[in-house]
Amino acid sequence: MKYNVIALTQLNSDQIKKLGFLHQRVLHSLLTDLGAPFLEHYYQIARADSSVIGMCALGAEGNLLGWVVGSPLPGQVARRMSEAGGWFIIQVLRVLVANPKAIWQAFVSLRSASVTMKPGAVELTYLGVDESARKMGLGRELLSAFIDAARAKGFASVELSVEAENAAAIALYTRVGFRVARSYTEGAFDRHRMELILK
């Protein structure tokens, strides 16, 4: 399968919308539970934020096959979503009606979040690959591209959180050198905090 890996900043608005739909299809996360409008808005903000490291894999027809995104300030992108005032309130009300458990999980996660970034670290927040492109090394290539970009920007380490039951992701991260630094519970999720030392 042929594909090109490009920077998140190179995606146009239509591709950002498609990235949101891809995230919703292939990656379970709190952001997924909040729905497509939140996902699209998250990636619009991430695309414009110079602190974000993000890459996407595009297939021969320009279809999105996978992506990786992260930042040294992972909460900054999420916080900026609430700055959209009226839009944010309308979306929260929509989710409250359609999926009240997602609002509860967001509240619990905000209150129980126990992730503290080490100085000089960048967080890998999301990595996903479309079902059609799995088991071809794309996830590992995107992960390597993120690590290379983090190293080039002078970061000392890459950190990430992964659900403890996600054996495939943990195996991928372990193969490239990540180790479990600690385990914790965030809301309804049991997670591992993993890190890769770059320097």
N, CA, C and O of each residue as an XYZ file, in Angstrom:
796
protein
N       0.840     -1.181      0.000
C       0.000      0.000      0.000
C       0.884      1.243      0.000
O       1.804      1.362      0.809
N       0.594      2.167     -0.917
C       1.385      3.392     -1.013
C       0.715      4.500     -0.226
O      -0.508      4.643     -0.234
N       1.548      5.285      0.457
C       1.032      6.418      1.217
C       2.159      7.416      1.412
O       3.338      7.083      1.287
N       1.775      8.639      1.720
C       2.718      9.698      2.055
C       2.425     10.170      3.461
O       1.262     10.301      3.843
N       3.457     10.427      4.232
C       3.288     10.981      5.572
C       3.539     12.482      5.472
O       4.608     12.918      5.046
N       2.532     13.272      5.874
C       2.633     14.729      5.814
C       2.345     15.322      7.194
O       1.795     14.649      8.066
N       2.715     16.564      7.375
C       2.458     17.260      8.637
C       0.974     17.563      8.775
O       0.295     17.825      7.783
N       0.478     17.528      9.990
C      -0.909     17.879     10.282
C      -1.237     19.269      9.749
O      -2.358     19.513      9.304
N      -0.280     20.168      9.791
C      -0.497     21.546      9.340
C      -0.823     21.626      7.852
O      -1.351     22.641      7.397
N      -0.520     20.575      7.082
C      -0.786     20.571      5.648
C      -2.209     20.146      5.289
O      -2.613     20.252      4.131
N      -2.966     19.670      6.265
C      -4.331     19.237      5.973
C      -5.244     20.436      5.765
O      -5.127     21.451      6.451
N      -6.172     20.298      4.786
C      -7.172     21.344      4.595
C      -8.381     21.056      5.491
O      -8.413     20.035      6.177
N      -9.359     21.940      5.486
C     -10.515     21.811      6.386
C     -11.299     20.530      6.145
O     -11.771     19.905      7.094
N     -11.443     20.131      4.885
C     -12.157     18.889      4.586
C     -11.397     17.678      5.135
O     -12.006     16.743      5.654
N     -10.069     17.697      5.019
C      -9.265     16.597      5.547
C      -9.292     16.569      7.077
O      -9.245     15.496      7.678
N      -9.369     17.739      7.705
C      -9.493     17.790      9.164
C     -10.802     17.131      9.593
O     -10.832     16.378     10.567
N     -11.879     17.413      8.867
C     -13.166     16.782      9.175
C     -13.055     15.271      9.021
O     -13.562     14.524      9.858
N     -12.396     14.812      7.959
C     -12.212     13.370      7.738
C     -11.331     12.759      8.832
O     -11.542     11.611      9.223
N     -10.353     13.510      9.325
C      -9.518     13.026     10.418
C     -10.370     12.812     11.670
O     -10.189     11.830     12.389
N     -11.292     13.731     11.924
C     -12.203     13.563     13.051
C     -13.034     12.294     12.922
O     -13.221     11.566     13.897
N     -13.535     12.029     11.714
C     -14.323     10.815     11.488
C     -13.458      9.557     11.624
O     -13.912      8.543     12.154
N     -12.203      9.626     11.141
C     -11.298      8.485     11.288
C     -11.037      8.214     12.768
O     -11.080      7.066     13.210
N     -10.770      9.261     13.521
C     -10.555      9.111     14.964
C     -11.773      8.430     15.597
O     -11.630      7.508     16.400
N     -12.953      8.885     15.234
C     -14.185      8.328     15.805
C     -14.351      6.846     15.467
O     -14.852      6.073     16.283
N     -13.933      6.454     14.269
C     -14.072      5.056     13.841
C     -13.081      4.117     14.502
O     -13.429      2.985     14.836
N     -11.844      4.574     14.697
C     -10.794      3.612     15.061
C     -10.217      3.759     16.456
O      -9.450      2.899     16.889
N     -10.559      4.824     17.174
C      -9.901      5.064     18.458
C     -10.925      5.392     19.523
O     -11.646      6.386     19.428
N     -10.983      4.546     20.536
C     -11.865      4.844     21.657
C     -11.139      5.776     22.613
O     -10.040      5.479     23.081
N     -11.766      6.895     22.892
C     -11.221      7.867     23.843
C     -12.376      8.722     24.342
O     -13.478      8.670     23.796
N     -12.122      9.498     25.367
C     -13.146     10.421     25.848
C     -13.542     11.386     24.736
O     -14.721     11.698     24.573
N     -12.563     11.857     23.975
C     -12.852     12.773     22.875
C     -13.778     12.109     21.853
O     -14.661     12.763     21.298
N     -13.581     10.817     21.604
C     -14.461     10.077     20.699
C     -15.886     10.101     21.218
O     -16.827     10.334     20.460
N     -16.045      9.857     22.526
C     -17.378      9.823     23.127
C     -18.082     11.169     23.046
O     -19.312     11.219     23.031
N     -17.327     12.260     22.992
C     -17.941     13.582     22.888
C     -18.506     13.848     21.494
O     -19.361     14.720     21.336
N     -18.046     13.116     20.485
C     -18.646     13.176     19.161
C     -17.860     13.956     18.116
O     -16.872     14.627     18.416
N     -18.338     13.844     16.872
C     -17.662     14.407     15.708
C     -17.393     15.908     15.793
O     -16.301     16.335     15.418
N     -18.340     16.740     16.272
C     -18.021     18.177     16.335
C     -16.820     18.478     17.233
O     -15.985     19.315     16.890
N     -16.732     17.800     18.382
C     -15.584     18.009     19.265
C     -14.292     17.526     18.608
O     -13.253     18.177     18.715
N     -14.363     16.394     17.935
C     -13.169     15.858     17.274
C     -12.663     16.812     16.197
O     -11.472     17.118     16.142
N     -13.564     17.277     15.347
C     -13.158     18.190     14.282
C     -12.566     19.471     14.870
O     -11.543     19.959     14.389
N     -13.196     20.011     15.896
C     -12.718     21.242     16.518
C     -11.342     21.020     17.168
O     -10.464     21.878     17.080
N     -11.165     19.870     17.815
C      -9.880     19.541     18.433
C      -8.763     19.573     17.382
O      -7.714     20.178     17.600
N      -8.998     18.920     16.248
C      -7.946     18.858     15.231
C      -7.753     20.183     14.506
O      -6.650     20.455     14.032
N      -8.785     21.017     14.403
C      -8.594     22.362     13.858
C      -7.658     23.165     14.761
O      -6.751     23.848     14.285
N      -7.892     23.072     16.065
C      -7.041     23.783     17.019
C      -5.616     23.212     16.994
O      -4.644     23.967     16.995
N      -5.498     21.895     16.972
C      -4.178     21.254     16.948
C      -3.388     21.661     15.705
O      -2.183     21.904     15.777
N      -4.082     21.733     14.559
C      -3.408     22.121     13.313
C      -2.810     23.520     13.421
O      -1.744     23.775     12.860
N      -3.472     24.426     14.127
C      -3.026     25.814     14.225
C      -2.052     26.065     15.377
O      -1.478     27.150     15.466
N      -1.859     25.088     16.252
C      -1.015     25.266     17.439
C       0.422     24.865     17.117
O       0.689     23.706     16.798
N       1.339     25.816     17.201
C       2.734     25.539     16.816
C       3.442     24.584     17.766
O       4.485     24.033     17.414
N       2.897     24.374     18.968
C       3.540     23.436     19.895
C       3.192     21.981     19.581
O       3.840     21.064     20.085
N       2.177     21.771     18.754
C       1.705     20.418     18.442
C       2.601     19.767     17.399
O       2.994     20.394     16.415
N       2.918     18.490     17.635
C       3.591     17.659     16.637
C       2.524     16.727     16.087
O       1.909     15.974     16.842
N       2.303     16.770     14.797
C       1.280     15.913     14.205
C       1.631     15.519     12.786
O       2.115     16.334     12.001
N       1.381     14.256     12.465
C       1.598     13.744     11.127
C       0.411     12.873     10.720
O      -0.232     12.240     11.557
N       0.139     12.857      9.424
C      -0.940     12.038      8.881
C      -0.410     11.258      7.681
O       0.456     11.727      6.943
N      -0.953     10.062      7.510
C      -0.609      9.241      6.341
C      -1.764      9.314      5.358
O      -2.906      8.998      5.693
N      -1.448      9.738      4.133
C      -2.445      9.824      3.073
C      -2.193      8.739      2.049
O      -1.058      8.529      1.620
N      -3.267      8.041      1.650
C      -3.168      7.018      0.629
C      -3.066      7.633     -0.757
O      -3.084      8.855     -0.908
N      -2.957      6.778     -1.770
C      -2.774      7.221     -3.150
C      -3.903      8.134     -3.623
O      -3.664      9.050     -4.410
N      -5.125      7.897     -3.155
C      -6.269      8.727     -3.547
C      -6.484      9.897     -2.593
O      -7.500     10.586     -2.684
N      -5.557     10.129     -1.695
C      -5.685     11.219     -0.740
C      -6.502     10.868      0.490
O      -6.812     11.740      1.301
N      -6.853      9.593      0.634
C      -7.619      9.167      1.799
C      -6.715      9.067      3.022
O      -5.552      8.677      2.914
N      -7.258      9.423      4.188
C      -6.493      9.367      5.431
C      -6.401      7.934      5.923
O      -7.420      7.267      6.105
N      -5.180      7.460      6.137
C      -4.950      6.086      6.587
C      -4.527      6.012      8.054
O      -4.686      4.970      8.691
N      -3.996      7.098      8.589
C      -3.561      7.090      9.975
C      -3.029      8.446     10.376
O      -2.825      9.322      9.536
N      -2.804      8.613     11.675
C      -2.300      9.879     12.184
C      -1.662      9.678     13.547
O      -1.890      8.676     14.225
N      -0.862     10.652     13.923
C      -0.277     10.729     15.265
C      -0.231     12.204     15.636
O       0.071     13.053     14.797
N      -0.531     12.508     16.893
C      -0.532     13.906     17.327
C      -0.192     13.976     18.810
O      -0.562     13.099     19.592
N       0.519     15.037     19.180
C       0.861     15.239     20.579
C       1.456     16.613     20.792
O       1.661     17.373     19.846
N       1.734     16.925     22.064
C       2.185     18.264     22.414
C       2.876     18.249     23.775
O       2.609     17.374     24.599
N       3.761     19.212     24.010
C       4.327     19.336     25.353
C       3.308     19.926     26.337
O       3.518     19.892     27.549
N       2.218     20.461     25.811
C       1.141     21.042     26.623
C      -0.176     20.384     26.228
O      -1.037     21.040     25.642
N      -0.348     19.102     26.535
C      -1.503     18.360     26.004
C      -2.854     18.920     26.415
O      -3.817     18.809     25.656
N      -2.951     19.515     27.586
C      -4.230     20.074     28.006
C      -4.582     21.377     27.321
O      -5.740     21.793     27.331
N      -3.582     22.033     26.721
C      -3.808     23.336     26.100
C      -4.806     23.253     24.957
O      -5.698     24.096     24.862
N      -4.679     22.254     24.085
C      -5.589     22.122     22.949
C      -7.004     21.868     23.460
O      -7.960     22.480     22.984
N      -7.133     20.968     24.428
C      -8.455     20.657     24.975
C      -9.075     21.887     25.640
O     -10.266     22.143     25.467
N      -8.286     22.648     26.396
C      -8.813     23.845     27.057
C      -9.272     24.879     26.043
O     -10.274     25.559     26.260
N      -8.557     25.001     24.953
C      -8.909     26.006     23.946
C     -10.239     25.700     23.272
O     -10.866     26.594     22.704
N     -10.675     24.445     23.331
C     -11.977     24.111     22.747
C     -13.087     24.848     23.481
O     -14.071     25.250     22.860
N     -12.951     25.033     24.795
C     -13.997     25.693     25.571
C     -14.043     27.204     25.328
O     -15.006     27.863     25.719
N     -13.021     27.749     24.695
C     -12.988     29.181     24.406
C     -13.957     29.578     23.301
O     -14.164     30.765     23.049
N     -14.556     28.580     22.639
C     -15.489     28.863     21.546
C     -16.873     29.225     22.065
O     -17.842     29.165     21.308
N     -16.993     29.600     23.338
C     -18.200     30.151     23.934
C     -19.490     29.433     23.607
O     -19.731     28.317     24.068
N     -20.321     30.086     22.805
C     -21.641     29.548     22.465
C     -21.571     28.179     21.809
O     -22.371     27.297     22.121
N     -20.619     27.999     20.900
C     -20.476     26.702     20.232
C     -20.230     25.612     21.267
O     -20.832     24.539     21.212
N     -19.345     25.897     22.205
C     -18.986     24.904     23.219
C     -20.197     24.543     24.078
O     -20.443     23.366     24.339
N     -20.945     25.536     24.514
C     -22.124     25.276     25.346
C     -23.144     24.434     24.595
O     -23.705     23.492     25.154
N     -23.388     24.768     23.327
C     -24.347     23.997     22.509
C     -23.883     22.552     22.379
O     -24.691     21.630     22.488
N     -22.587     22.346     22.147
C     -22.073     20.986     21.985
C     -22.154     20.197     23.287
O     -22.481     19.011     23.273
N     -21.859     20.846     24.412
C     -21.964     20.159     25.706
C     -23.407     19.749     25.960
O     -23.660     18.639     26.430
N     -24.355     20.627     25.655
C     -25.778     20.296     25.830
C     -26.187     19.146     24.919
O     -26.947     18.265     25.322
N     -25.674     19.158     23.678
C     -25.965     18.062     22.735
C     -25.462     16.733     23.294
O     -26.178     15.732     23.264
N     -24.238     16.727     23.799
C     -23.667     15.496     24.345
C     -24.404     15.083     25.617
O     -24.616     13.895     25.857
N     -24.793     16.063     26.430
C     -25.520     15.768     27.664
C     -26.811     15.011     27.373
O     -27.197     14.123     28.134
N     -27.476     15.357     26.279
C     -28.710     14.668     25.884
C     -28.392     13.318     25.238
O     -29.016     12.310     25.568
N     -27.424     13.298     24.321
C     -27.138     12.089     23.536
C     -26.303     11.059     24.292
O     -26.503      9.856     24.124
N     -25.363     11.526     25.130
C     -24.434     10.614     25.786
C     -24.015     11.186     27.138
O     -22.869     11.603     27.302
N     -24.934     11.210     28.113
C     -24.607     11.838     29.406
C     -23.414     11.206     30.115
O     -22.736     11.875     30.894
N     -23.148      9.921     29.856
C     -21.988      9.271     30.487
C     -20.679      9.932     30.052
O     -19.717      9.964     30.820
N     -20.638     10.461     28.817
C     -19.416     11.119     28.337
C     -19.146     12.392     29.131
O     -17.996     12.696     29.448
N     -20.196     13.135     29.454
C     -20.015     14.345     30.257
C     -19.548     13.970     31.657
O     -18.664     14.620     32.215
N     -20.142     12.919     32.226
C     -19.712     12.452     33.547
C     -18.243     12.044     33.504
O     -17.472     12.406     34.393
N     -17.847     11.287     32.468
C     -16.459     10.837     32.354
C     -15.513     12.031     32.205
O     -14.424     12.035     32.777
N     -15.928     13.042     31.437
C     -15.095     14.237     31.278
C     -14.911     14.928     32.628
O     -13.805     15.350     32.968
N     -15.978     15.041     33.385
C     -15.904     15.673     34.701
C     -14.995     14.876     35.636
O     -14.133     15.446     36.306
N     -15.188     13.561     35.679
C     -14.373     12.707     36.549
C     -12.910     12.741     36.117
O     -12.014     12.795     36.958
N     -12.668     12.711     34.804
C     -11.290     12.736     34.305
C     -10.590     14.029     34.681
O      -9.421     14.021     35.065
N     -11.309     15.142     34.569
C     -10.709     16.425     34.931
C     -10.368     16.472     36.419
O      -9.349     17.041     36.809
N     -11.216     15.879     37.238
C     -10.988     15.896     38.689
C      -9.931     14.889     39.130
O      -9.228     15.105     40.117
N      -9.823     13.758     38.369
C      -8.923     12.698     38.824
C      -7.652     12.584     37.995
O      -6.810     11.731     38.275
N      -7.501     13.426     36.984
C      -6.323     13.323     36.127
C      -5.060     13.415     36.975
O      -4.871     14.358     37.744
N      -4.203     12.414     36.812
C      -3.007     12.366     37.648
C      -1.741     12.339     36.797
O      -0.711     11.813     37.219
N      -1.824     12.906     35.605
C      -0.677     12.914     34.716
C       0.087     14.220     34.905
O      -0.453     15.307     34.704
N       1.329     14.094     35.286
C       2.214     15.239     35.404
C       3.372     15.019     34.447
O       4.076     14.011     34.516
N       3.555     15.975     33.559
C       4.628     15.858     32.571
C       5.969     16.193     33.220
O       6.076     17.116     34.028
N       6.982     15.424     32.846
C       8.342     15.736     33.283
C       8.860     16.921     32.472
O       8.434     17.120     31.335
N       9.764     17.701     33.035
C      10.363     18.795     32.264
C      11.044     18.240     31.000
O      11.722     17.213     31.043
N      10.849     18.934     29.896
C      11.474     18.525     28.645
C      10.760     17.398     27.922
O      11.291     16.848     26.957
N       9.553     17.044     28.378
C       8.813     15.937     27.764
C       7.759     16.460     26.799
O       7.265     17.578     26.946
N       7.425     15.648     25.822
C       6.307     15.890     24.920
C       5.385     14.688     25.031
O       5.850     13.552     25.130
N       4.081     14.931     25.015
C       3.139     13.819     25.108
C       2.647     13.416     23.734
O       2.260     14.260     22.925
N       2.666     12.115     23.477
C       1.993     11.556     22.313
C       0.557     11.311     22.781
O       0.312     10.439     23.614
N      -0.380     12.076     22.245
C      -1.756     12.040     22.732
C      -2.606     11.018     21.989
O      -3.328     10.242     22.614
N      -2.527     11.010     20.655
C      -3.337     10.085     19.858
C      -2.513      9.493     18.721
O      -1.727     10.185     18.073
N      -2.708      8.208     18.497
C      -2.124      7.484     17.363
C      -3.182      6.502     16.893
O      -3.685      5.702     17.683
N      -3.521      6.555     15.624
C      -4.534      5.643     15.102
C      -4.276      5.303     13.651
O      -3.699      6.093     12.905
N      -4.717      4.101     13.255
C      -4.551      3.621     11.880
C      -5.877      3.024     11.422
O      -6.497      2.242     12.143
N      -6.303      3.394     10.226
C      -7.518      2.846      9.640
C      -7.407      1.324      9.529
O      -6.325      0.781      9.306
N      -8.540      0.652      9.688
C      -8.539     -0.822      9.625
C      -7.919     -1.345      8.336
O      -7.258     -2.383      8.344
N      -8.126     -0.634      7.225
C      -7.621     -1.084      5.922
C      -6.103     -1.028      5.813
O      -5.526     -1.643      4.915
N      -5.445     -0.299      6.716
C      -3.991     -0.119      6.622
C      -3.246     -0.752      7.791
O      -2.059     -0.488      7.984
N      -3.920     -1.573      8.561
C      -3.261     -2.186      9.717
C      -2.410     -3.378      9.322
O      -2.601     -3.983      8.267
N      -1.464     -3.700     10.198
C      -0.544     -4.830     10.030
C       0.367     -4.659      8.817
O       0.810     -5.637      8.214
N       0.642     -3.392      8.470
C       1.542     -3.084      7.361
C       2.699     -2.200      7.805
O       3.492     -1.746      6.980
N       2.796     -1.955      9.111
C       3.885     -1.144      9.635
C       3.612      0.348      9.685
O       4.496      1.123     10.048
N       2.389      0.769      9.322
C       2.084      2.197      9.295
C       2.081      2.794     10.700
O       2.599      3.893     10.900
N       1.514      2.099     11.661
C       1.509      2.606     13.031
C       2.911      2.834     13.544
O       3.199      3.853     14.172
N       3.782      1.878     13.273
C       5.173      2.025     13.719
C       5.870      3.172     12.983
O       6.674      3.890     13.577
N       5.565      3.347     11.687
C       6.180      4.449     10.935
C       5.718      5.803     11.468
O       6.523      6.724     11.605
N       4.425      5.927     11.768
C       3.916      7.174     12.337
C       4.531      7.438     13.711
O       4.899      8.568     14.031
N       4.636      6.395     14.508
C       5.255      6.521     15.829
C       6.704      6.970     15.688
O       7.148      7.859     16.413
N       7.442      6.368     14.767
C       8.845      6.749     14.538
C       8.956      8.193     14.054
O       9.868      8.915     14.457
N       8.028      8.614     13.188
C       8.045     10.000     12.691
C       7.813     10.975     13.843
O       8.441     12.032     13.899
N       6.911     10.621     14.762
C       6.659     11.474     15.918
C       7.903     11.557     16.803
O       8.286     12.642     17.241
N       8.524     10.422     17.060
C       9.731     10.386     17.893
C      10.849     11.206     17.247
O      11.538     11.965     17.930
N      11.031     11.053     15.928
C      12.063     11.822     15.226
C      11.802     13.324     15.324
O      12.725     14.109     15.541
N      10.520     13.723     15.159
C      10.170     15.144     15.245
C      10.399     15.669     16.659
O      10.878     16.789     16.838
N      10.057     14.855     17.669
C      10.276     15.259     19.064
C      11.769     15.431     19.340
O      12.176     16.384     20.003
N      12.569     14.516     18.837
C      14.033     14.599     19.026
C      14.582     15.849     18.326
O      15.423     16.559     18.877
N      14.096     16.107     17.106
C      14.567     17.268     16.346
C      14.203     18.586     17.038
O      14.916     19.579     16.891
N      13.105     18.601     17.784
C      12.699     19.813     18.511
C      13.383     19.918     19.870
O      13.145     20.872     20.611
N      14.229     18.948     20.202
C      15.018     19.023     21.418
C      14.356     18.486     22.674
O      14.823     18.761     23.779
N      13.283     17.729     22.531
C      12.642     17.160     23.715
C      13.503     16.042     24.299
O      14.196     15.331     23.572
N      13.447     15.901     25.617
C      14.245     14.889     26.309
C      13.544     13.542     26.353
O      14.197     12.504     26.461
N      12.219     13.551     26.272
C      11.478     12.289     26.334
C      10.110     12.438     25.687
O       9.608     13.544     25.488
N       9.520     11.287     25.364
C       8.136     11.210     24.874
C       7.360     10.423     25.911
O       7.793      9.353     26.339
N       6.212     10.952     26.316
C       5.346     10.271     27.267
C       3.995     10.005     26.611
O       3.597     10.703     25.679
N       3.303      8.999     27.103
C       1.961      8.706     26.613
C       1.199      7.933     27.666
O       1.788      7.319     28.556
N      -0.118      7.970     27.552
C      -0.990      7.155     28.390
C      -1.714      6.178     27.490
O      -2.143      6.527     26.390
N      -1.848      4.946     27.969
C      -2.516      3.908     27.188
C      -3.367      3.086     28.144
O      -2.973      2.821     29.279
N      -4.543      2.689     27.665
C      -5.403      1.862     28.503
C      -4.706      0.531     28.766
O      -4.138     -0.071     27.855
N      -4.752      0.081     30.009
C      -4.037     -1.127     30.423
C      -4.458     -2.351     29.640
O      -3.676     -3.292     29.506
N      -5.678     -2.363     29.116
C      -6.165     -3.533     28.369
C      -5.795     -3.498     26.888
O      -6.090     -4.450     26.165
N      -5.162     -2.433     26.424
C      -4.820     -2.300     25.008
C      -3.465     -2.960     24.734
O      -2.448     -2.284     24.576
N      -3.477     -4.283     24.682
C      -2.231     -5.057     24.551
C      -1.486     -4.759     23.251
O      -0.256     -4.715     23.243
N      -2.216     -4.553     22.152
C      -1.554     -4.300     20.862
C      -0.769     -2.995     20.901
O       0.373     -2.944     20.442
N      -1.367     -1.945     21.440
C      -0.673     -0.659     21.516
C       0.529     -0.746     22.458
O       1.603     -0.228     22.150
N       0.345     -1.395     23.596
C       1.446     -1.531     24.555
C       2.607     -2.290     23.916
O       3.768     -1.936     24.124
N       2.301     -3.330     23.141
C       3.354     -4.094     22.462
C       4.106     -3.221     21.458
O       5.333     -3.286     21.379
N       3.379     -2.405     20.689
C       4.021     -1.508     19.724
C       4.939     -0.531     20.437
O       6.092     -0.360     20.042
N       4.440      0.109     21.483
C       5.254      1.088     22.201
C       6.484      0.434     22.841
O       7.569      1.016     22.844
N       6.313     -0.752     23.370
C       7.428     -1.461     24.006
C       8.500     -1.813     22.972
O       9.693     -1.709     23.257
N       8.080     -2.229     21.773
C       9.045     -2.598     20.721
C       9.956     -1.442     20.327
O      11.105     -1.666     19.945
N       9.456     -0.197     20.414
C      10.315      0.926     20.030
C      11.048      1.537     21.219
O      11.756      2.532     21.064
N      10.882      0.943     22.421
C      11.683      1.366     23.563
C      10.946      2.038     24.705
O      11.569      2.392     25.706
N       9.623      2.225     24.588
C       8.884      2.794     25.710
C       8.865      1.799     26.862
O       8.927      0.587     26.655
N       8.777      2.329     28.077
C       8.615      1.483     29.261
C       7.485      2.048     30.104
O       7.203      3.246     30.058
N       6.845      1.189     30.867
C       5.784      1.630     31.772
C       6.434      2.319     32.963
O       7.201      1.705     33.705
N       6.121      3.595     33.139
C       6.665      4.362     34.263
C       5.788      4.208     35.498
O       6.291      4.185     36.621
N       4.479      4.101     35.293
C       3.551      3.886     36.398
C       2.174      3.566     35.838
O       1.921      3.738     34.645
N       1.299      3.104     36.698
C      -0.084      2.806     36.331
C      -1.000      3.641     37.212
O      -0.652      3.959     38.350
N      -2.169      3.998     36.691
C      -3.097      4.844     37.444
C      -4.512      4.630     36.920
O      -4.718      4.021     35.870
N      -5.474      5.140     37.664
C      -6.877      5.089     37.259
C      -7.351      6.504     37.025
O      -7.106      7.398     37.835
N      -8.039      6.703     35.896
C      -8.597      8.012     35.552
C     -10.060      7.803     35.207
O     -10.383      7.301     34.131
N     -10.942      8.186     36.117
C     -12.361      7.941     35.895
C     -12.621      6.449     35.822
O     -12.345      5.716     36.772
N     -13.154      5.999     34.693
C     -13.482      4.583     34.509
C     -12.347      3.795     33.865
O     -12.504      2.605     33.591
N     -11.203      4.438     33.619
C     -10.132      3.803     32.857
C      -8.916      3.476     33.714
O      -8.456      4.307     34.497
N      -8.400      2.261     33.561
C      -7.108      1.881     34.127
C      -6.077      2.110     33.031
O      -6.226      1.605     31.919
N      -5.032      2.872     33.344
C      -4.069      3.261     32.320
C      -2.648      3.033     32.788
O      -2.356      2.968     33.982
N      -1.763      2.913     31.786
C      -0.324      2.923     32.025
C       0.215      4.236     31.488
O      -0.216      4.715     30.439
N       1.157      4.813     32.214
C       1.908      5.959     31.713
C       3.234      5.400     31.244
O       3.981      4.821     32.032
N       3.536      5.572     29.944
C       4.759      5.027     29.363
C       5.655      6.179     28.933
O       5.178      7.272     28.630
N       6.962      5.920     28.909
C       7.887      6.961     28.473
C       9.043      6.365     27.675
O       9.434      5.212     27.854
N       9.562      7.197     26.798
C      10.741      6.868     26.005
C      11.739      7.998     26.198
O      11.439      9.150     25.885
N      12.912      7.685     26.706
C      13.958      8.688     26.915
C      14.657      8.917     25.576
O      15.087      7.965     24.924
N      14.769     10.184     25.170
C      15.370     10.520     23.889
C      16.826     10.952     24.034
O      17.599     10.837     23.083
N      17.205     11.443     25.200
C      18.580     11.940     25.387
C      19.300     11.101     26.401
O      20.467     11.357     26.697
